[in-house]
Amino acid sequence: MVGISTKGVYGVAAMYTLSQAPANRLMQIKEIAASTQISHGYLEQILATLKKSDLVVSIRGANGGYKLSGDASQITVLDIIESLEGKLFVPAQNVGTSVVLDSFWADMQERVRKEFSVKLSELDAAYQTYFYEI
């Protein structure tokens, strides 16, 4: 089953919040936590993992905080989820014992990865029209 834990969902929420900050503005963890409704402690763990994956940068000190390590147009939802959860969709090897089934699982893996390859900078545009259609 393809599934994403709260860690992945919260990681995307935190990164989206950071992507909405003015360029090069650091956000303190309490700001991010308030905006996303993620507990401070859990958010610290998530941001530490994202930092190790070079998706965020942190600066210590009174004026410190977090920001994206690069432009939001270069970071995908897939990057974030795989940083926190590991590979998003990995079918078991040799379960099909058939070229047809192996091809099916490879195709499904590619489709799932493609769906999650939305860039942070594209989320607003991609889903703004969705909500207006409802």
C-alpha positions in Angstrom: 0.0 0.0 0.0 1.2 3.5 -0.7 0.9 5.6 2.4 2.3 8.7 3.9 2.6 9.1 7.6 2.0 12.3 9.5 5.7 13.0 9.4 5.6 13.3 5.7 2.4 15.3 5.7 3.7 17.6 8.4 7.1 17.9 6.5 5.3 19.1 3.4 3.2 21.6 5.5 6.4 23.0 7.1 8.2 23.3 3.8 5.2 24.9 2.2 5.0 27.5 5.0 8.7 28.2 4.6 8.2 28.6 0.9 5.6 31.3 1.6 8.0 33.5 3.6 9.6 36.5 1.8 12.9 35.7 0.2 15.7 35.0 2.6 13.5 35.6 5.7 14.2 33.2 8.5 11.2 31.8 10.3 11.4 30.8 13.9 10.2 27.3 14.8 7.3 28.8 16.9 6.1 30.7 13.8 6.1 27.5 11.7 4.4 25.5 14.5 1.7 28.1 14.9 1.0 28.3 11.2 0.9 24.5 10.7 -0.5 23.4 14.0 2.4 21.0 14.4 3.8 20.5 17.9 7.1 22.3 18.6 8.9 19.1 19.5 7.7 17.1 16.5 8.5 20.0 14.2 12.0 20.2 15.5 12.5 16.5 14.6 11.1 17.0 11.2 13.2 20.1 10.5 16.4 18.3 11.7 15.8 15.6 9.1 15.0 18.1 6.4 18.2 19.9 7.3 20.3 16.7 7.0 18.8 16.3 3.6 19.8 19.8 2.7 16.3 20.9 2.1 16.3 23.6 4.8 19.0 25.8 6.4 19.0 26.8 10.0 20.7 29.7 11.6 21.2 29.8 15.4 20.7 32.9 17.6 18.2 35.5 18.6 17.5 36.4 15.0 17.9 32.8 13.7 15.4 30.4 12.3 14.8 28.3 9.3 14.5 28.9 5.5 14.5 26.7 2.4 18.0 25.8 1.3 17.1 26.7 -2.3 14.4 28.1 -4.4 10.9 26.6 -4.0 10.9 25.9 -7.8 13.7 23.4 -7.2 12.2 21.4 -4.3 9.4 18.9 -4.9 6.9 17.3 -2.6 8.6 14.0 -3.5 12.0 15.3 -2.3 10.4 16.2 1.1 8.5 13.0 1.5 11.4 10.8 0.5 13.7 12.7 2.9 11.4 11.9 5.8 9.9 8.5 4.8 12.3 6.9 2.4 11.3 5.8 -1.1 7.7 6.5 -1.6 6.7 3.5 -3.6 8.9 0.4 -3.9 7.2 -2.7 -5.1 8.5 -6.0 -3.8 11.1 -7.5 -6.1 10.2 -10.6 -8.1 6.6 -10.9 -6.8 5.1 -10.9 -10.3 7.3 -13.6 -11.8 5.8 -12.3 -15.0 7.0 -9.7 -17.5 3.5 -8.2 -17.5 3.2 -7.9 -13.7 6.8 -6.6 -13.4 6.0 -4.0 -16.1 2.7 -3.1 -14.2 4.5 -2.5 -10.9 7.3 -0.5 -12.6 4.6 1.6 -14.3 2.8 2.2 -11.0 6.0 3.2 -9.3 6.6 5.8 -12.0 3.1 7.1 -11.9 3.2 7.6 -8.1 6.6 9.3 -8.3 5.3 11.6 -11.0 2.2 12.6 -9.1 4.4 13.7 -6.1 6.9 15.5 -8.2 5.0 18.8 -7.8 7.3 21.7 -7.0 6.6 23.8 -3.8 6.4 26.8 -6.0 3.6 25.2 -8.1 1.3 24.2 -5.3 -0.7 27.4 -5.1 -1.3 27.5 -8.8 -2.0 23.8 -9.1 -4.6 23.7 -6.4 -6.1 27.2 -6.5 -8.1 26.3 -9.6 -9.1 23.0 -7.9 -10.8 24.8 -5.1 -12.6 27.3 -7.4 -14.0 24.4 -9.4 -15.7 22.8 -6.3 
